[in-house]
């Protein structure tokens, strides 16, 4: 007979249980305890998650006028429009009611940082930590152009943008998808390493979130459009183990409305 590994649970306090791993040799009538009691925080009850991972709630920024116009933003610092500010307020309210978070991180571009500031204020976080590595992809000469006109106005940059080669840079200082992938996944792994066992919010951009999805699901299908203020929850453990708990949740926008084209959060990320 094989030995058995057992886990015992007991109630501890509100929002908490305790567990103990035990080992029972085949010949033993009773299990031999090999680990002390440990506390597990039930998700949602505090800023910790009680797991050997970081839970990262990744949120796309609210809507901008350039999203509505189909204009490529990239690193250009565009502010939220009125709808975007309302979306940010709604997602902030939802996060404050459903989760306790330990920290709020953001891209340093205004459309993300303004969204993050509203979330931080609602969640009782004093300061938003800004990280330039969470910025949208730099799209070179395409930045500032309306997508439907880009092929005529900047043919070389547009062809590079549409290329299937992930190492293709975009003329005018634009990044390849490989560079974006390395930049943003490294940023999230640094954040995860600082917050193991905790829950944090990260506010960033559509192109970034699509690359984070590829990191968690390298052999899966595309995650599709990343809508403004959508909630996407990642678990990161041991530095390089990624899983997705929630993807593309915009149920908080049922009454507010959103840009159904998802411009900037699909293949036109920017």
TORKOL-4160 file (C-alpha; in steps of 0.2 Angstrom, whole numbers, padded with zeros to 4 digits, m for minus):
270
<pt num="1" X="0000" Y="0000" Z="0000"/>
<pt num="2" X="0006" Y="0018" Z="m0004"/>
<pt num="3" X="0007" Y="0031" Z="0009"/>
<pt num="4" X="m0006" Y="0045" Z="0010"/>
<pt num="5" X="m0004" Y="0064" Z="0010"/>
<pt num="6" X="m0018" Y="0072" Z="0019"/>
<pt num="7" X="m0024" Y="0090" Z="0022"/>
<pt num="8" X="m0034" Y="0095" Z="0037"/>
<pt num="9" X="m0044" Y="0111" Z="0038"/>
<pt num="10" X="m0051" Y="0120" Z="0053"/>
<pt num="11" X="m0060" Y="0137" Z="0055"/>
<pt num="12" X="m0049" Y="0150" Z="0062"/>
<pt num="13" X="m0058" Y="0167" Z="0061"/>
<pt num="14" X="m0068" Y="0178" Z="0050"/>
<pt num="15" X="m0062" Y="0176" Z="0032"/>
<pt num="16" X="m0049" Y="0163" Z="0037"/>
<pt num="17" X="m0046" Y="0145" Z="0039"/>
<pt num="18" X="m0031" Y="0135" Z="0044"/>
<pt num="19" X="m0024" Y="0120" Z="0036"/>
<pt num="20" X="m0011" Y="0107" Z="0040"/>
<pt num="21" X="m0002" Y="0095" Z="0028"/>
<pt num="22" X="0000" Y="0077" Z="0035"/>
<pt num="23" X="0009" Y="0061" Z="0030"/>
<pt num="24" X="0002" Y="0044" Z="0034"/>
<pt num="25" X="0013" Y="0029" Z="0031"/>
<pt num="26" X="0004" Y="0014" Z="0024"/>
<pt num="27" X="0007" Y="0004" Z="0041"/>
<pt num="28" X="0001" Y="0018" Z="0052"/>
<pt num="29" X="m0016" Y="0019" Z="0060"/>
<pt num="30" X="m0015" Y="0038" Z="0062"/>
<pt num="31" X="m0007" Y="0051" Z="0051"/>
<pt num="32" X="0010" Y="0058" Z="0056"/>
<pt num="33" X="0009" Y="0077" Z="0056"/>
<pt num="34" X="0024" Y="0084" Z="0046"/>
<pt num="35" X="0019" Y="0102" Z="0045"/>
<pt num="36" X="0012" Y="0116" Z="0057"/>
<pt num="37" X="m0005" Y="0124" Z="0055"/>
<pt num="38" X="m0005" Y="0138" Z="0042"/>
<pt num="39" X="m0017" Y="0151" Z="0039"/>
<pt num="40" X="m0026" Y="0153" Z="0023"/>
<pt num="41" X="m0035" Y="0169" Z="0019"/>
<pt num="42" X="m0051" Y="0167" Z="0009"/>
<pt num="43" X="m0050" Y="0178" Z="m0007"/>
<pt num="44" X="m0059" Y="0194" Z="m0005"/>
<pt num="45" X="m0057" Y="0195" Z="0014"/>
<pt num="46" X="m0041" Y="0205" Z="0014"/>
<pt num="47" X="m0027" Y="0212" Z="0004"/>
<pt num="48" X="m0018" Y="0195" Z="0005"/>
<pt num="49" X="m0024" Y="0179" Z="m0005"/>
<pt num="50" X="m0016" Y="0166" Z="0006"/>
<pt num="51" X="m0007" Y="0157" Z="m0008"/>
<pt num="52" X="0010" Y="0155" Z="m0014"/>
<pt num="53" X="0007" Y="0167" Z="m0028"/>
<pt num="54" X="0003" Y="0185" Z="m0032"/>
<pt num="55" X="m0015" Y="0189" Z="m0038"/>
<pt num="56" X="m0014" Y="0203" Z="m0050"/>
<pt num="57" X="m0030" Y="0212" Z="m0056"/>
<pt num="58" X="m0025" Y="0219" Z="m0073"/>
<pt num="59" X="m0037" Y="0233" Z="m0079"/>
<pt num="60" X="m0037" Y="0242" Z="m0096"/>
<pt num="61" X="m0038" Y="0261" Z="m0094"/>
<pt num="62" X="m0054" Y="0270" Z="m0098"/>
<pt num="63" X="m0060" Y="0277" Z="m0114"/>
<pt num="64" X="m0052" Y="0291" Z="m0123"/>
<pt num="65" X="m0057" Y="0302" Z="m0138"/>
<pt num="66" X="m0044" Y="0294" Z="m0148"/>
<pt num="67" X="m0051" Y="0277" Z="m0145"/>
<pt num="68" X="m0068" Y="0283" Z="m0151"/>
<pt num="69" X="m0060" Y="0291" Z="m0167"/>
<pt num="70" X="m0049" Y="0276" Z="m0171"/>
<pt num="71" X="m0033" Y="0286" Z="m0169"/>
<pt num="72" X="m0017" Y="0277" Z="m0164"/>
<pt num="73" X="m0011" Y="0282" Z="m0147"/>
<pt num="74" X="0005" Y="0272" Z="m0143"/>
<pt num="75" X="0016" Y="0283" Z="m0131"/>
<pt num="76" X="0006" Y="0299" Z="m0135"/>
<pt num="77" X="m0001" Y="0305" Z="m0118"/>
<pt num="78" X="m0020" Y="0306" Z="m0121"/>
<pt num="79" X="m0032" Y="0309" Z="m0107"/>
<pt num="80" X="m0048" Y="0300" Z="m0103"/>
<pt num="81" X="m0064" Y="0307" Z="m0110"/>
<pt num="82" X="m0080" Y="0309" Z="m0100"/>
<pt num="83" X="m0085" Y="0292" Z="m0104"/>
<pt num="84" X="m0068" Y="0285" Z="m0099"/>
<pt num="85" X="m0069" Y="0294" Z="m0082"/>
<pt num="86" X="m0086" Y="0287" Z="m0079"/>
<pt num="87" X="m0080" Y="0270" Z="m0083"/>
<pt num="88" X="m0065" Y="0272" Z="m0071"/>
<pt num="89" X="m0076" Y="0277" Z="m0057"/>
<pt num="90" X="m0087" Y="0262" Z="m0060"/>
<pt num="91" X="m0073" Y="0250" Z="m0060"/>
<pt num="92" X="m0065" Y="0258" Z="m0045"/>
<pt num="93" X="m0082" Y="0256" Z="m0035"/>
<pt num="94" X="m0083" Y="0238" Z="m0040"/>
<pt num="95" X="m0065" Y="0234" Z="m0035"/>
<pt num="96" X="m0067" Y="0242" Z="m0019"/>
<pt num="97" X="m0083" Y="0232" Z="m0015"/>
<pt num="98" X="m0077" Y="0215" Z="m0021"/>
<pt num="99" X="m0058" Y="0215" Z="m0017"/>
<pt num="100" X="m0046" Y="0221" Z="m0004"/>
<pt num="101" X="m0029" Y="0226" Z="m0012"/>
<pt num="102" X="m0012" Y="0229" Z="m0006"/>
<pt num="103" X="m0006" Y="0241" Z="m0019"/>
<pt num="104" X="m0010" Y="0249" Z="m0036"/>
<pt num="105" X="0002" Y="0250" Z="m0050"/>
<pt num="106" X="0000" Y="0259" Z="m0067"/>
<pt num="107" X="0008" Y="0264" Z="m0083"/>
<pt num="108" X="0014" Y="0282" Z="m0082"/>
<pt num="109" X="0003" Y="0288" Z="m0097"/>
<pt num="110" X="m0012" Y="0299" Z="m0091"/>
<pt num="111" X="m0026" Y="0288" Z="m0098"/>
<pt num="112" X="m0019" Y="0273" Z="m0087"/>
<pt num="113" X="m0014" Y="0284" Z="m0072"/>
<pt num="114" X="m0030" Y="0293" Z="m0071"/>
<pt num="115" X="m0040" Y="0277" Z="m0071"/>
<pt num="116" X="m0028" Y="0270" Z="m0057"/>
<pt num="117" X="m0030" Y="0285" Z="m0046"/>
<pt num="118" X="m0048" Y="0283" Z="m0045"/>
<pt num="119" X="m0046" Y="0264" Z="m0041"/>
<pt num="120" X="m0033" Y="0269" Z="m0028"/>
<pt num="121" X="m0044" Y="0282" Z="m0020"/>
<pt num="122" X="m0059" Y="0270" Z="m0019"/>
<pt num="123" X="m0048" Y="0256" Z="m0012"/>
<pt num="124" X="m0040" Y="0266" Z="0001"/>
<pt num="125" X="m0023" Y="0265" Z="m0007"/>
<pt num="126" X="m0013" Y="0281" Z="m0003"/>
<pt num="127" X="m0001" Y="0281" Z="m0019"/>
<pt num="128" X="m0001" Y="0274" Z="m0036"/>
<pt num="129" X="0016" Y="0266" Z="m0041"/>
<pt num="130" X="0019" Y="0271" Z="m0059"/>
<pt num="131" X="0030" Y="0260" Z="m0070"/>
<pt num="132" X="0035" Y="0266" Z="m0088"/>
<pt num="133" X="0037" Y="0247" Z="m0092"/>
<pt num="134" X="0018" Y="0246" Z="m0092"/>
<pt num="135" X="0016" Y="0258" Z="m0106"/>
<pt num="136" X="0007" Y="0254" Z="m0122"/>
<pt num="137" X="0017" Y="0248" Z="m0137"/>
<pt num="138" X="0027" Y="0262" Z="m0145"/>
<pt num="139" X="0020" Y="0262" Z="m0163"/>
<pt num="140" X="0033" Y="0274" Z="m0171"/>
<pt num="141" X="0027" Y="0284" Z="m0186"/>
<pt num="142" X="0009" Y="0278" Z="m0184"/>
<pt num="143" X="0006" Y="0287" Z="m0168"/>
<pt num="144" X="m0007" Y="0301" Z="m0170"/>
<pt num="145" X="m0014" Y="0294" Z="m0186"/>
<pt num="146" X="m0031" Y="0287" Z="m0189"/>
<pt num="147" X="m0029" Y="0269" Z="m0192"/>
<pt num="148" X="m0040" Y="0269" Z="m0208"/>
<pt num="149" X="m0028" Y="0282" Z="m0216"/>
<pt num="150" X="m0012" Y="0275" Z="m0209"/>
<pt num="151" X="m0008" Y="0265" Z="m0225"/>
<pt num="152" X="m0008" Y="0280" Z="m0236"/>
<pt num="153" X="0001" Y="0292" Z="m0224"/>
<pt num="154" X="0014" Y="0280" Z="m0218"/>
<pt num="155" X="0015" Y="0265" Z="m0229"/>
<pt num="156" X="0032" Y="0258" Z="m0222"/>
<pt num="157" X="0026" Y="0259" Z="m0204"/>
<pt num="158" X="0009" Y="0252" Z="m0208"/>
<pt num="159" X="0016" Y="0237" Z="m0216"/>
<pt num="160" X="0028" Y="0234" Z="m0202"/>
<pt num="161" X="0013" Y="0235" Z="m0190"/>
<pt num="162" X="0003" Y="0222" Z="m0200"/>
<pt num="163" X="0018" Y="0211" Z="m0201"/>
<pt num="164" X="0016" Y="0193" Z="m0194"/>
<pt num="165" X="0035" Y="0194" Z="m0188"/>
<pt num="166" X="0035" Y="0197" Z="m0170"/>
<pt num="167" X="0053" Y="0204" Z="m0171"/>
<pt num="168" X="0048" Y="0217" Z="m0183"/>
<pt num="169" X="0051" Y="0235" Z="m0177"/>
<pt num="170" X="0040" Y="0249" Z="m0183"/>
<pt num="171" X="0049" Y="0264" Z="m0192"/>
<pt num="172" X="0050" Y="0280" Z="m0181"/>
<pt num="173" X="0056" Y="0272" Z="m0165"/>
<pt num="174" X="0042" Y="0259" Z="m0164"/>
<pt num="175" X="0043" Y="0243" Z="m0154"/>
<pt num="176" X="0042" Y="0225" Z="m0161"/>
<pt num="177" X="0030" Y="0213" Z="m0152"/>
<pt num="178" X="0044" Y="0204" Z="m0145"/>
<pt num="179" X="0051" Y="0219" Z="m0136"/>
<pt num="180" X="0034" Y="0224" Z="m0130"/>
<pt num="181" X="0032" Y="0206" Z="m0123"/>
<pt num="182" X="0048" Y="0206" Z="m0114"/>
<pt num="183" X="0045" Y="0223" Z="m0107"/>
<pt num="184" X="0028" Y="0221" Z="m0100"/>
<pt num="185" X="0029" Y="0202" Z="m0094"/>
<pt num="186" X="0046" Y="0207" Z="m0085"/>
<pt num="187" X="0036" Y="0221" Z="m0076"/>
<pt num="188" X="0022" Y="0210" Z="m0070"/>
<pt num="189" X="0034" Y="0197" Z="m0064"/>
<pt num="190" X="0044" Y="0210" Z="m0054"/>
<pt num="191" X="0027" Y="0216" Z="m0046"/>
<pt num="192" X="0022" Y="0198" Z="m0042"/>
<pt num="193" X="0039" Y="0194" Z="m0034"/>
<pt num="194" X="0036" Y="0209" Z="m0022"/>
<pt num="195" X="0018" Y="0204" Z="m0018"/>
<pt num="196" X="0018" Y="0185" Z="m0016"/>
<pt num="197" X="0003" Y="0181" Z="m0006"/>
<pt num="198" X="m0005" Y="0197" Z="m0009"/>
<pt num="199" X="m0018" Y="0205" Z="m0021"/>
<pt num="200" X="m0013" Y="0220" Z="m0032"/>
<pt num="201" X="m0021" Y="0230" Z="m0046"/>
<pt num="202" X="m0011" Y="0235" Z="m0062"/>
<pt num="203" X="m0019" Y="0248" Z="m0074"/>
<pt num="204" X="m0011" Y="0247" Z="m0091"/>
<pt num="205" X="m0016" Y="0246" Z="m0110"/>
<pt num="206" X="m0024" Y="0235" Z="m0123"/>
<pt num="207" X="m0008" Y="0230" Z="m0132"/>
<pt num="208" X="0001" Y="0226" Z="m0115"/>
<pt num="209" X="m0014" Y="0215" Z="m0109"/>
<pt num="210" X="m0014" Y="0205" Z="m0125"/>
<pt num="211" X="0004" Y="0201" Z="m0122"/>
<pt num="212" X="0001" Y="0196" Z="m0104"/>
<pt num="213" X="m0012" Y="0184" Z="m0111"/>
<pt num="214" X="0000" Y="0176" Z="m0123"/>
<pt num="215" X="0012" Y="0174" Z="m0108"/>
<pt num="216" X="m0001" Y="0165" Z="m0098"/>
<pt num="217" X="m0008" Y="0155" Z="m0113"/>
<pt num="218" X="0006" Y="0153" Z="m0125"/>
<pt num="219" X="m0002" Y="0139" Z="m0135"/>
<pt num="220" X="m0020" Y="0145" Z="m0134"/>
<pt num="221" X="m0031" Y="0156" Z="m0145"/>
<pt num="222" X="m0031" Y="0174" Z="m0145"/>
<pt num="223" X="m0040" Y="0182" Z="m0130"/>
<pt num="224" X="m0050" Y="0193" Z="m0142"/>
<pt num="225" X="m0054" Y="0212" Z="m0138"/>
<pt num="226" X="m0048" Y="0219" Z="m0122"/>
<pt num="227" X="m0062" Y="0232" Z="m0118"/>
<pt num="228" X="m0059" Y="0248" Z="m0108"/>
<pt num="229" X="m0059" Y="0245" Z="m0089"/>
<pt num="230" X="m0060" Y="0226" Z="m0092"/>
<pt num="231" X="m0055" Y="0216" Z="m0077"/>
<pt num="232" X="m0042" Y="0202" Z="m0080"/>
<pt num="233" X="m0035" Y="0192" Z="m0065"/>
<pt num="234" X="m0018" Y="0183" Z="m0066"/>
<pt num="235" X="m0010" Y="0172" Z="m0053"/>
<pt num="236" X="0009" Y="0172" Z="m0054"/>
<pt num="237" X="0019" Y="0160" Z="m0044"/>
<pt num="238" X="0037" Y="0154" Z="m0043"/>
<pt num="239" X="0042" Y="0168" Z="m0054"/>
<pt num="240" X="0037" Y="0160" Z="m0070"/>
<pt num="241" X="0020" Y="0150" Z="m0067"/>
<pt num="242" X="0006" Y="0161" Z="m0074"/>
<pt num="243" X="m0013" Y="0156" Z="m0074"/>
<pt num="244" X="m0028" Y="0167" Z="m0079"/>
<pt num="245" X="m0042" Y="0167" Z="m0066"/>
<pt num="246" X="m0054" Y="0180" Z="m0074"/>
<pt num="247" X="m0053" Y="0187" Z="m0092"/>
<pt num="248" X="m0062" Y="0201" Z="m0100"/>
<pt num="249" X="m0075" Y="0205" Z="m0086"/>
<pt num="250" X="m0084" Y="0221" Z="m0090"/>
<pt num="251" X="m0100" Y="0217" Z="m0081"/>
<pt num="252" X="m0098" Y="0233" Z="m0071"/>
<pt num="253" X="m0101" Y="0243" Z="m0088"/>
<pt num="254" X="m0118" Y="0236" Z="m0091"/>
<pt num="255" X="m0126" Y="0253" Z="m0087"/>
<pt num="256" X="m0112" Y="0264" Z="m0091"/>
<pt num="257" X="m0109" Y="0258" Z="m0109"/>
<pt num="258" X="m0092" Y="0254" Z="m0118"/>
<pt num="259" X="m0084" Y="0256" Z="m0135"/>
<pt num="260" X="m0089" Y="0239" Z="m0143"/>
<pt num="261" X="m0076" Y="0240" Z="m0156"/>
<pt num="262" X="m0063" Y="0238" Z="m0143"/>
<pt num="263" X="m0051" Y="0250" Z="m0153"/>
<pt num="264" X="m0034" Y="0249" Z="m0146"/>
<pt num="265" X="m0038" Y="0233" Z="m0136"/>
<pt num="266" X="m0038" Y="0222" Z="m0152"/>
<pt num="267" X="m0025" Y="0219" Z="m0166"/>
<pt num="268" X="m0025" Y="0238" Z="m0167"/>
<pt num="269" X="m0018" Y="0239" Z="m0150"/>
<pt num="270" X="m0012" Y="0257" Z="m0147"/>
